[in-house]
Amino acid sequence: MIVLGFESSCDETGVALVETRPGAAPRLLGEALHSQAEMHAEYGGVVPELASRDHIRRVLPLARQVLAESGRTLAEVDLVAYTRGPGLAGALLVGAGVAVALGAALGRPTFGVHHLEGHLLSPFLADPAPEFPFVALLVSGGHTQLMRVDAVGSYELLGETIDDAAGEAFDKSAKLLGLGYPGGPALSRLAEFGDATAFALPRPLLHSGDLDFSFAGLKTAVMTQQRKLGPNVCEQSRADLAASTQAAIVDVLSAKALRALKASGTKRLVVAGGVGANRRLRETLDAGAKKLGARVFYPPLALCTDNGAMIAMAAAMRLERGLAQGSTDGAFDVRPRWPLDEVSAAAS
């Protein structure tokens, strides 16, 4: 079975083809991705209306590119999948509308995928892929959650942020430091030249005894330090503050993730979402897991951010298990707000 997947939840347009294989994980046949980061940089963040319009421009050319590079045709597609939510309503409607219209034209079923389920299952695109069960750290610009994953559709929330997500902490701190958009990667690059011990920044909820996160206070602490440095701060001090900020975020994420892993009794930790590409986070988690006799799994670096491959993969894995029957009636909706715990193992 071949699944064509569309992702358009925010500021990346992604299209991919995935093929299911008996007795093995689904295989990625081809994928293409367009990032709108350069367009939104002028505004310092994502402008929803501009994002929607750009998805309209990009989605069909990307689909043609994927089909051409994979050597497949639309006639070979068995299921069309799309991100149903959560995300920006207008952006979601573009991918959903194209997918359902294409399904109707081809006489193929369509299936709406939960965006976070796509991230959770994205490490199955890597080699080696994890096995169930595992603990997952889902960490991105809009989400920071720890989950226990026993199977496709079987997710238990262990902890989550009570305010800002880790990605927001990176982006907001980067803005305070005068860095460009997207701020997270810019802050991480600057941190490479700084001293992570130069500023004593807080590690919120580090010793709370639970698995929840909080990053709003850290952002305030960074703002206070930036004001103390003044407008004429030298580049080294900016790098030191960037490094100290990154260290604070990574310390909390890694401590909570490893605590959850140890308590779970499993030996597998999955890290997914854009912040999962952070080099310091990966090094810290890898070292901590090794001490526990465990292993950390990541999606390929190019697939850490939003992409069509993870949407096609999630749909394919549900399809294999009889959990994605799909719809052929041409009706669809999107869910800009959609808690992951509402996604069950029931067939959709």
RALINTA-V346882 format. One line per field, one symbol per residue. burial: b if it has 16 or more other C-alpha atoms within 10 Angstrom, else e. A space follows every 10 residues. Layout:
burial: ???
//
This chain:
burial: ebbbbbbbbb bbbbbbbbbb eeeebbbbbb bbbbbbbebb eeebbbebee bbebbbebbe ebbebbbeee ebeeeebbbb bbbbbbbbbb bbbbbbbbbb bbbbebebbb bbbbbbbbbb bbbbbbeeeb eebbbbbbbb bebbbbbbbe ebbebeebbb beebbbbbbb bbbbbbbebb bbbbbbbbbb bebbbbeebe bbbbebeeee bbbbbbbbbb bbbeebeeee eeeeeebbbb bbbbbbbbbb bbbbbbbbeb bbeeebbbbb bbbbbbbbeb bbebbbebbe eeebbbbbbb eebbbbbbbb bbbbbbbbbb eebbbbbeeb ebebbbebeb eebebeeb
//
